[in-house]
Structure formats: C-alpha cells, structure tokens
Amino acid sequence: MNNWLLETTGGEALKEAVRFKDRVWDWLSNADMWATVLFAGIRILLIFILTRVIVKVVSNVIDRSLERETRGRALVNNRRFSTVGGLMKNVVTFFCNFTMILLILSEFNFDLKPLLAGAGVVGLAIGFGAQSLVKDVITGFFIIFEDQFAVGDVIQSGTYKGTVEMIGLRTTRLLSATGEIHIIPNGTIVNVTNYSLANALAVVDVPVKIERGLEATLALIGEALQGIEERSSSVIAYPNILGIQSMSTSEYVIRVAANCLPNARDAAERQIQNDIKQALEKQSALEAAKAEQEALEQAEREAREAEVIREQERAEEARRAREEHEASPRRQMAAAQEGEKGEE
C-alpha cells in the first residue's frame, strides 16, 4: 500500500514537472510573446530617449532665454537668473520623468487609474498639510522671477528694513543697519519698498536766526555747496536751494534738496550739512573777528576822543592859570590905586 502511494505521488510529481517544463518551453518558444516584448522594449527605449531629448531641448531654450534677458539689461543679478533657470529646469525634468514612468508602466499593462487616484489623494493631503510652505515657495518663485529685489538691495517689508543677504524659495534674509539678521518667510512679504532701484532725494532743512539777512544766507549756502559732487560720490548734481520752508519769530528754515545715488541719501545729507555747518562757522568767525575789530577801533576812537578832551581841559586850565597870573598884578595895581584915592 505504501509502495503504491509512493509510486502514485512520484508519478504525479513527474508529470507536473514535465508539464511545467513544457509550459516554460512553450513560453520561451512563443514567437508572438517575444515579438510583443521586443516591441514593448523598443517603445520603452523610444519613450526614454524622447524624454531625455525633450528635457535637453527645454533646458537649452530656458538657458538661451535667460541669456538673452541678461544681455538686454544693464544691471542684472546673475544669481537670480540662475536660480530661476534651475528651478524651471527642475520642474520640467520632474514633469517629464513622471510622465515617462507612467508611460513605461502602461507598457507593462499596469492599471494607472488607482495609481493616479492615490497620487492625487496624497498630493491633496500634502497640500492641505503644508499650505504655508507652498505659499512661501510660490511667493519666493515670483519674487525671483519678477525681479522685485536682489541680493545687496536695501528693502523694507513691514517693520523690517535692511540689506538683502539671501533670497531663497522659502525665506529671505535681511541684515539691518544695526547688525541684526531678519529671516522673513516669503509668504508674509506683502508690500516691499526697495531703496536701491532709483535715485534718491536728499533733503536738508537749515535753521537760520531771524536776524540774518535772507540774500546773504542764500549766497552763503550756495557758495558752501560748490563742488559737492567732487567731495562726495553720493551726490549726483549740484543741490537745489529751494528757499524758505518755514518761519517763526526767532528763526527761518532754508530747504536744500539734492539728487543722490540709490540708498545714499543719508551720506548725501550728512555731506550737505557738513559743508553748510563749516561755512556758517567760518562766517561766524569772520563776523566775530569783524565785531572785535570794530570794538577795538571804537575803543581807540573813544580813547583818542578822551585824550583830546583831556588835552582841551589841560589847555583850558593852563589858559585860566595864565589869565589869573596876568590879572594878579593888575589887581594889585588897582588895589594900590584905590588905597591912594582913599588917603586923599
């Protein structure tokens, strides 16, 4: 009985092995199957080559477009354009590779509908979970693409003002004038004031005492600002002296305006104030020296007048003494004559 079972089991296993071998042979010798595999492989190879060609062509188009844009601008930030170009090429590469993978899977008869549905659900979940991150990245891309500001520009966004040290797709880093580093998420940048794109206007108000003459003051300020373009590289042209800006009972204010380089207003205003202050100090010194000279001359005149008066007084006293001396004998003679008349 046991022998019969062993023979039966061994015979069935042998038959199963023969059938498997026949199936493998039939599969390996199936010309239609190999033709299908060959054509599928050719299609996959063509899809791969076509994807690489599309990525290469689009990358070259992006590079040429950015290069043409770079040549067409006088001032350009190469880092910005390289960032935009790299980002656009990465997006194109990702999209083409994703499409290539889907086409290759379709060649292996995969059902893509569940895969696409699952990818859509995962993408939706990631989008809801990372809204701020997506907002920061999109805003950062448009900041770079629209050339809103560049590394080295001085900008102000909200309460933060400083020099741009880094522009990323997610954050922007600012260095303030006092040394603080501000890291701002791009999604929070709503309004931006860029101080480095256009020429600035330096405005200086000069208070002057009401006793000073207007014409003389305007002439003094105009003379003080001569050649300021050579003394300061921040000032572009000779400043405009606009005249009286305000006035009170004790002083009036002269306004001076000058065109200066972008983000150089503070330096230009300091130079204007320095030149005017030196001119006023020089004028004050001249006026003080003149007043002192006039005081000395007045004192000398008064001394001479006093000396003349004293000379006159001494002459008058001498004249009186001489008159008294001359009159004394006459009085004696008169007295003697009167005495003689009395005796008679």
Secondary structure as UniProt FT lines:
FT   HELIX           2..28
FT   HELIX           31..71
FT   HELIX           78..107
FT   TURN            108..109
FT   HELIX           112..129
FT   HELIX           131..145
FT   TURN            146..147
FT   TURN            151..152
FT   STRAND          154..157
FT   TURN            158..159
FT   STRAND          160..167
FT   STRAND          171..175
FT   TURN            177..178
FT   STRAND          181..185
FT   HELIX           186..188
FT   STRAND          193..194
FT   STRAND          200..209
FT   TURN            210..211
FT   HELIX           214..224
FT   TURN            225..227
FT   HELIX           228..231
FT   TURN            233..234
FT   STRAND          240..247
FT   STRAND          251..260
FT   TURN            262..263
FT   HELIX           265..343
//
